[in-house]
Amino acid sequence: MLDLLPRLFADVQVTATVLDECLAQPERPDAQRIAASLAAGHIRCCPDAEGLDAGLLDPGEASAIARAREIGAGLLVDDRAAVAHARAIGLKVLGTLGILVLAKRRGLLKEIRPLVHQMRDGGHYLSEAAIRAALDAAGEV
């Protein structure tokens, strides 16, 4: 799915803190996919914003929110607390399922259902309600 990001967005930035978290266990498949996307130029590392205040959020999510706010960009995040905080400060937020729906609407995917099941089988928590909403938005109910 990471290869979809540069096809959907002009610039995909990931903060140094987020990359450190994602690549902390390089043997994990997600870490390997992220490293490959970084090497391929699908995503690029950017510095953390100055004066980062994580508060109750995970440091990676806090850094992503701070960077999005700093450059006036939208934000890709799934964590509920991070989504709520980002929306409360006026950021546009899209989650992973939203990326899949957007890709389908733009003709980059024929269907999202197999990817949703692949994510869930790979250990990503996706609620039944979120899955139903995404499949409905993608016209796959």
C-alpha positions as CSV (number, residue, x, y, z in Angstrom):
1,M,0.0,0.0,0.0
2,L,2.9,2.4,0.6
3,D,3.4,2.6,-3.2
4,L,0.0,4.2,-3.5
5,L,1.0,7.2,-1.5
6,P,3.1,9.0,-4.1
7,R,0.4,8.3,-6.6
8,L,-2.2,10.0,-4.5
9,F,-0.1,12.8,-3.0
10,A,2.6,15.1,-4.3
11,D,4.8,14.8,-1.2
12,V,4.7,12.1,1.4
13,Q,6.8,13.0,4.5
14,V,7.5,10.9,7.5
15,T,9.1,12.4,10.6
16,A,12.4,11.1,12.0
17,T,10.6,10.0,15.2
18,V,8.0,8.0,13.2
19,L,10.7,6.3,11.1
20,D,12.7,5.5,14.3
21,E,9.6,3.8,15.7
22,C,8.7,2.0,12.5
23,L,12.3,0.8,11.8
24,A,13.1,-0.2,15.4
25,Q,12.6,-3.9,14.6
26,P,14.0,-4.2,11.1
27,E,13.1,-7.9,10.9
28,R,9.4,-7.2,10.9
29,P,7.7,-7.2,7.6
30,D,6.2,-3.7,8.1
31,A,9.6,-2.3,8.9
32,Q,11.0,-3.9,5.7
33,R,8.2,-2.4,3.6
34,I,8.8,1.0,5.1
35,A,12.5,0.8,4.5
36,A,11.9,-0.2,0.9
37,S,9.5,2.6,0.4
38,L,12.0,5.1,1.8
39,A,14.7,3.7,-0.5
40,A,12.4,3.9,-3.5
41,G,11.5,7.5,-2.8
42,H,7.8,6.7,-2.1
43,I,8.2,8.5,1.2
44,R,10.8,10.8,2.6
45,C,12.2,11.5,6.0
46,C,11.7,15.0,7.4
47,P,12.8,16.6,10.6
48,D,10.6,16.7,13.6
49,A,9.0,20.0,14.2
50,E,10.5,22.3,16.8
51,G,9.0,22.4,20.3
52,L,7.3,19.1,20.0
53,D,4.9,18.5,23.0
54,A,3.7,14.8,22.9
55,G,1.3,15.3,25.8
56,L,-0.8,12.1,26.0
57,L,0.1,11.0,22.5
58,D,2.7,8.6,21.3
59,P,5.9,10.5,20.3
60,G,5.6,9.4,16.7
61,E,2.0,10.5,16.4
62,A,2.8,13.8,18.1
63,S,5.7,14.4,15.7
64,A,3.5,13.7,12.7
65,I,0.8,16.1,13.9
66,A,3.4,18.8,14.7
67,R,4.9,18.4,11.2
68,A,1.5,18.5,9.4
69,R,0.6,21.6,11.3
70,E,4.0,23.2,10.6
71,I,3.7,22.8,6.9
72,G,-0.1,23.0,6.5
73,A,-0.5,19.4,5.3
74,G,-3.0,16.7,5.8
75,L,-2.2,13.8,8.0
76,L,-2.3,10.0,7.7
77,V,-2.9,8.5,11.1
78,D,-5.1,5.7,12.5
79,D,-4.7,6.1,16.2
80,R,-8.0,7.4,17.7
81,A,-6.5,9.8,20.2
82,A,-4.2,11.2,17.5
83,V,-7.1,11.6,15.0
84,A,-9.2,13.4,17.6
85,H,-6.3,15.7,18.5
86,A,-5.4,16.5,14.9
87,R,-9.0,17.2,14.0
88,A,-9.4,19.4,17.1
89,I,-6.6,21.6,15.9
90,G,-8.0,21.8,12.4
91,L,-5.9,19.3,10.5
92,K,-7.4,17.2,7.7
93,V,-7.0,13.5,8.6
94,L,-7.1,10.4,6.6
95,G,-6.6,6.9,7.9
96,T,-5.3,3.8,6.1
97,L,-8.7,2.6,5.1
98,G,-9.4,6.1,3.7
99,I,-6.3,5.8,1.6
100,L,-7.6,2.6,0.1
101,V,-11.0,4.1,-0.6
102,L,-9.3,7.2,-2.2
103,A,-7.1,4.9,-4.4
104,K,-10.1,3.0,-5.6
105,R,-12.0,6.2,-6.4
106,R,-9.0,7.4,-8.4
107,G,-8.9,4.1,-10.3
108,L,-5.6,2.9,-8.8
109,L,-7.3,-0.2,-7.2
110,K,-10.1,-2.4,-8.6
111,E,-11.2,-3.4,-5.0
112,I,-10.1,-2.8,-1.5
113,R,-11.5,-5.9,0.2
114,P,-8.5,-8.1,-0.4
115,L,-6.1,-5.4,1.0
116,V,-8.4,-4.9,4.0
117,H,-8.3,-8.6,4.8
118,Q,-4.5,-8.7,4.2
119,M,-4.1,-5.9,6.7
120,R,-6.2,-7.6,9.3
121,D,-4.5,-10.9,8.8
122,G,-1.2,-9.2,9.2
123,G,-2.1,-8.0,12.7
124,H,-3.6,-4.5,12.0
125,Y,-6.5,-3.8,14.3
126,L,-9.5,-2.8,12.2
127,S,-13.0,-2.7,13.8
128,E,-15.9,-4.3,12.0
129,A,-17.6,-0.9,11.8
130,A,-14.5,0.7,10.2
131,I,-14.3,-2.2,7.7
132,R,-18.0,-1.9,6.8
133,A,-17.7,1.9,6.4
134,A,-14.7,1.6,4.1
135,L,-16.3,-1.2,2.0
136,D,-19.4,0.9,1.7
137,A,-17.5,4.0,0.7
138,A,-15.7,1.9,-1.9
139,G,-19.0,0.5,-3.2
140,E,-18.0,-3.1,-2.1
141,V,-20.8,-3.9,0.3
